[in-house]
């Protein structure tokens, strides 16, 4: 029994480390953290200086080569070998998880055999990312490589919101000791400079510097400013990744290449927080974007929710009234009936313990 408990603990720890590594690649770190939640150290990097310089949060994960890991009580260390800087690199975690790394331009030609990370490594890659996003919005045609459940797009948080208030939550330390907030990031200073100096260097940046050494910051910011829907696009990409094992590529997302309901804005005008509406193999699904929980809806309910979301009903009472009137006219009900039906659907989406939430019709 004791051996079983130890084994289960090890498996959970490994799963947790893999989840942290995934979040490290995407740059999804909650808030502008003053200390690092996760750090990847290039082989030969100085892990001891991380500890001594106050750069690590109490529960931080440090991914580093076995020879570079110091003895430190309470330090969550994960052994990795290999690299992530160049296309074709491979990172091996704890001898079990192999992650291949490629540049974005390689995406159409990849033969995915396991966990794969795709990085933007220069302006051409960045433009290819924007072109794929534009195509999804305009035509509903998606990069199927990004929809593969084993493929992850690195630095996604920076690509869609390069002006965000970043922090030291995610760090990369080079062999030479330079600290960055991403593999292709701007050098903030040497790891021995300590947390205060590195925070000051970060505060001097115009935005998130996690791609600062590979794509000019003004190029990143202008690309995102011209596409205010990029964060919603990122959410839609993740939904497609999660649905791919069951539904394959036969997935339509409302606002990308059209709507389920005529007379609505064809492109995504909703905020990234609004529920995503999906049609997949005849199923209509509502997907919450905070936790990606799925709710199956009837077509009528999906269209009703689509009207209220696309017309910004949550933004003001006047917008809610316009949405109710439009939904009533398009769906053959009174304004009050549309408003009541929307309230019922909204309440259902907020439920966290309904046993039939993912199977019942609405």
N, C-alpha and C positions, 0 to 999 in steps of 0.2 A: 504493500500500500504506500509506504514511504517513497519507493522508487517511482511509482506512478505519479505521485504528487509532484515530485521533482521534475519529471518529464513534462507534465502539463504546464508547470510554471515556466520551463524553458521554452516551450512552444509559444506560450502567450508572450513571453519576452521577445522572442524572435519576430512574432507577428507585429508587436508594438514597434519594434525597431524598423521593420519594413515600412510600416505606416508613416513613421517619422521621416524615413528616407524619401518616401514619395512626396510628403509635404515639403521637404527640403528642396527637391527638384522643382516643384511648381512655384515655390515662394509663397505659399499660403500660410502666413504666420499672423495670428490674430493680434492686431494692434501694433503700435510702434514700441516694441519691447526694448527696454534699456540694456538687457543682457541677452545672450544667445540661448535660444531654445534648442537649436541643433546646429552642429558644426561639422563640415567635412574638411578634413585635413589632407592635403596632398602628401604623398609619400616623402618622408624626410622633414615634414613640418614640425614646428615646435609646439607640442601639446602642453608641455609644462608651462610655457609662457601664457597660454590661454587661461590656465587655472590661476596662476599667480597674478595675472593682470586684471582679474575681476570681470572677465568677459562672459563668464558662463552663469546662466540661471541655475538655481539649486537643483532643478530636475532636468538639466540639459542632457542631450545625447551628443556624444562625440564619436564620429566615424573616422577611424584612422588605421594606418598599418600597424600590425601587432608590435613591431619593433619601436614604434613611436609612442606607444601608450605608456604613461607613467603609472606607478602605483599611487592611487589616490582614493581614500575612503569616500564613498558616496558618489563617485563619478560614474555616470552611465556610459560605458564605452562599448563600441561595436567594432569588431575587427573587419576591416575592408582591405582589399588589395586591388591594384589596377589604377585606372584613371578615368576622368570624365571630360577632359579638355578638348580632345580631338575626335573627329568623326571616325568611327570604328573602334574607339576605346571600349574597354569592358571593365566594369566594377564588380567585384565579387565580395559579397557580404557574408561573413561568418562561414565561408567555404561552401555555402549552400545556394545562395541567391545570386544569379548571374544577370547583370543589367548591362545591355549593350547601349552605346551612345552614338547617335548619328546627327549630322546637320540637317536642318529643315529641308534643304534642297534635295536630299536623298529620299525624302518621304515617299514620292510616287513609285520608287523603285525598290523599296524595302521588301524583303521576305521575312516576315516576323516569325521568329522561332521561340521567343520568350520575352520576358520583360524588356521593354525598349524605351529609351528616352530620346526625344528629338529636341535638339537645341537650335535656337537662332544664333548663328555664329557670325553674322555680318549683315550689311544693308540689303544684300540680295535676298538672303533668307527672310529678313523682316518684310520686304516687299512681297515675297511669295506668301507669307502669312496673311498680309492684308488682302492680297488678291483672292486667296481662298475664302477669307471672311466676306469679301464683297460678293463673290460668286454665290455663297450660301444665302446671303440676304436677297440678292437680285433674282436668282434662278432656283433656289432651293437645292442646289447641287453642292454636295459636301465633299471635303477631302476624306475619302474612305480610310486612308491611313490613320487619320486622327480619330476615327470612330472605332478603330480596333481596340478591344478591351485590354490588350497588353501594351499599348502604346501610350506614352504620356508626354505631353508637351511641356518642356521645361520653361521656367520663368514666365508662366502664363499670367500670373498676377501683375508682373511688370509690363508685359506686352499690352494688356488691356487697360491698365491704370498707372501709367508711368509717372503721374504727378502725385501719387499717394504719399502720405507721411510715413516714410519707412523707419525702420529701427535696426537694431543689431540682432533681431530675432533669428535671422539665418545668416551664417557666416561661412566663408570659404577661405582657407589659409593655404597659400602656395608653399612650395618647397623652400622658396627664398624668404618666407615669413610675412609676405604681404597679405593683408586682410581685405576681403571683398565681401559684398553681400550676395554674390552669385559668381558662378564660374567665369562668366564674361563680364564681370563687374569692374567698376573703377577701383583702383587701389586707394584705400583709405589711409594706409600707414602700416608700419611694421607691428607685428603682434606684440612686441615688447613695449610698444608705446602706451599700452594700457587702455582701459575702457573709456576714460574721460577724454583722452585725446582723439580716440577713434569716433566717439560720439560727436565731438566738435567738427571733425572732418566730414562726418555724415550730414550734420546740420548745414554745412556750407554748400551741399549739393542742391541743385535746382529741383530735383525730384528723386525718384528711386534710381540709384546708380547701379542696379544689379546687372545691367547690360551695357554699362558705360564704356567699356573698352572695345566693344564690337559694333555698337550702333550709336551714332550721335544722339544725345539727349533730345535735341530739338526735333530730330526726325521721328523719334519715338512719340514725343508729345503731339506733334502735328498729325501723325497718323491716327492717334487715338482721338484727338479733338475733332477730326473730320468724320469720325465714326462713333458717335455717342452711344451706340448700341453694342460696342465691343464686349463689355462685361456680360451682357445678355448672351452674346454669341459664345462666350466662354462657358456659361452655364449650359447652353444648348449642346455644346460639344461634349460636356461631361454626361449629360443625359443620354446622348447617343451612344457613348461608350458603355454606359451601364445597361442600356437596353439591347445592345448588339448581340449578346449571347442568346437571347430569346427571339428577337425580332430581325436580326440581321441588319440589312441596310434599307429595308422598306419602311422608312420612318419619315413622316412629315412633321415639321415643327411650325406652329402658328407664328407668322411674322417673317418667316424665312422662305421666300419664294411664293408667298401668298397666304391667304387665310382660309378658314373653314366657312367663313361668313362673308358675303359680298358687302361692299360699301365701307369696309374698314380699311385703315391705312395698311398698305401691303407690307411695309417694312416694320421692324420691331421698334415701336415707340414706347413700350413699357420699360420700367426700370428693371435692373437686374434682380431685384427682390421679388418681383411679381411672379406668380405661378406660371410655369411653362405648360402649354397645351400641345399634346402630341397625338398624332394618329399613326398607329403601327399595326399593320396587318388587320385593319378593320376595327381595332380597339381604340377608343378615345381615352387618353390618360391625362390627368393633371399631375404635375410634378412640382412639389415644393422645392424652391431653390436653396433653402437653408440647410435641409437635410436630405434632399432628393427622395423623399417618400412619395410613393406612387398611389394614385387614387384612380380607379376605373370609373368613367362617367358614361352616361348615355350621350348620343350625338347632340341631342337638344340641349342638355346641360353644358356640354363642352362649348357649344356655340354661344350660349347665354353668358358663360363665364368669359369667353373670348371678347364679347362686346364690352363688358364692363372693364376688363383689363385694358383693351386697346384704346378705349376712350377715357382712360384715366379716372375712373369713378372714385378711386380712393383719394384723389388729390383735393377735392372740394365738394360741398353739397350740390353746387350747380352742375359739376361734371357728373355726379352720381345721377342727378335728375335727367341729364341729357342721355346718359347711358341707358337708364330705365326706359326712356321714351323710344330710343333707337331699338333696344332689344324687343320691346313690345311690338313695334311696327314690323320688324324683320321676322319675329318668331310667332306672331299671331296671338298676342296676349295684351292685357292692359298694363299700364305702367306699374300699378301696384302689384300685379301678379309677377311682373319681371323683377321688381325690387324684392319681393318676398322670396322668390325662388333663388335669387342671388344670395340673399342672407342665409338661406338654408344650406346652399352649397359652400359658402364661405365658412360657416360653422363646422361643416363636415371636414373641410380641409384642415381646420385648426385642431381637430381631434387627434389625440395621441394614443388612445387606448381602445378605439373601436375595432372589434375583432374582424369585421368584414370590410374594413376600409379599402383594401386593395382588390376586393373581388366583387363587391356589389355594384349595381347600376344606380344611376341617379335620375 
